[in-house]
Amino acid sequence: MQVVYTASATATGDGRDGHVETSDGTFALDLAVPKEMGGAGGAANPEQLFAAGYAACFHSALRLVARRAKADVTGSVVGAEVGIGPNGSGGFGLTVQLVVDLPAAPREVAEQIVEQAHQVCPYSNATRGNVDVTLTVRETLSA
């Protein structure tokens, strides 16, 4: 693979109760363990960052696939829900649910585009076989 871009970030402090920032200074965030995991909450956490990145990446892949198929993706939205929990082997695992709205596309076309985007998206390719990813095309009234 020919790398065309490399993102770089560092974490300091106490891991999930620490701080992250990118090497180019485009963002810097304090982190906090979510209340649901026994922390104080009130700040971003790694799962939120992963969810935001996956949603944006998948949306980009979706739009690429739709352009190739000449499908209308007006009003498209991708939501990502990332869950974390014990994996039964002493560590932790993740789950991902991607929820896609394609209000301008007929349901069958929307489902095909979502499946194809899942083959194109770098996050999907990185998680395949390692993370349970569920794809949901939300019912829309306009299609």
N, C-alpha and C positions, 0 to 999 in steps of 0.2 A: 504494500500500500504506500502510495506517495502522500506524505503528510503535507497539507496545504495551510494548516493553521494549528497552533498549539496554545491552549489556554493554560495559564499558570496562576495558582493561588496558594496561599499559605494559611495554616491554622496555628494559632497560639493560644495560650491560656490553658484551660482545663477541658480540652476536647469539646464535648457537646455544650459545656458552659464556658466557652471561650470566644474567640474572635477569628473571623476569616476575612481575607482581602485578596484581591487580584493583584498581580505584579504590575499591571498597567494603571492601577488606581481607579478603575472604573466603578468598583464598588467595594465597600468594607462594611461588614455586619458583625454585630455581637450575636452570639448564639446562647440559647438556653434550652435545657431539657424540658420537654413539654410536661405540663401538670399530669397528664395521663400516664407518664412514665416516672412520676415521683419528683419531678423538678419544679422549679418556680414558674416556668412558662414566661410569657411576656416578651419574648424575642424569637427570632427565626430559629429554625432547626434544620439539620441536614436533609431530612425527608422533604421539607417544604422546598428547599433548593433543588432537590432532585425532581420533585413534581413539577416545578416551574420550568426547569430545563427540558424535561421529557415532553411536557405539553407544547412548548415552543418548537422543539425539534420535530415532533410528530406533526404539528400543524404545517410546518414548512414542507415536510415530505408529502403530506396530504395535498397541498396546493400544487406541488410539482407533478404528482401522479394525475391530479385532476386536469392540469393544463395539457398534459400529454394525451389524455382521453377526451379533451375538449368538453369537460363536464363543468357545470356551473357550481362554483363553491361560494357564491355570494352569501354572506352572513354566516360562514362556517366558524365554528368554535370547537376547540379541543380542551377538555378538562382532564387533569390527571390526579388520581388519588393514590398516594403511596402509603402503604401500611408497613409497620415494623413489629416484629414479635419474635419470641424464642423459636429456634428452629428444631428443637428436640435433640440437638447434638452438643449442647453447651454454648452455642453461639446464637446469632440472630439472623433473621432473613427478612426479605422484603416481598411485598406484593404490590402490583400496580393495576389499577383499573383506568383505562382511557375511555372517556365518554365523549362521543363526537356528535355534534349537531351539523347537519348539512341540509338546511331547509330548502335550498333551491334544487336539490337533486332528488330524483325518484329513489325510493328505498333500495331497490336492487342495485342501482348504480352507486349509491352511497356505500353500501356494504362492500362492493367490489373495490372501490377507491380506498376504503379503510384497510381492507386486507392487503392491497398492494402497497399502501403507505407503510404498513407494518413490516414489509419486506425491504423497504428502502431506508427507513429511519435508522440512523446510527445508534440511537438509544435502544430501539427494538432489537437490532442486531447484537448489541452488547449484552442485553439481558436474556436473550433467547437461550433456553435451556438452564438458566440460572435463577430466574425470577418468574413467578407466575404472573403473566400479563393477560388481563381480560379486556377485550375490545367490545364496546357497546355503541351501537348507532342509535341515538335517541330518536324516538318517534316524533315526527313533525307533522303539523297539520297542513303546511303549504305544499308539500311534495305529493 
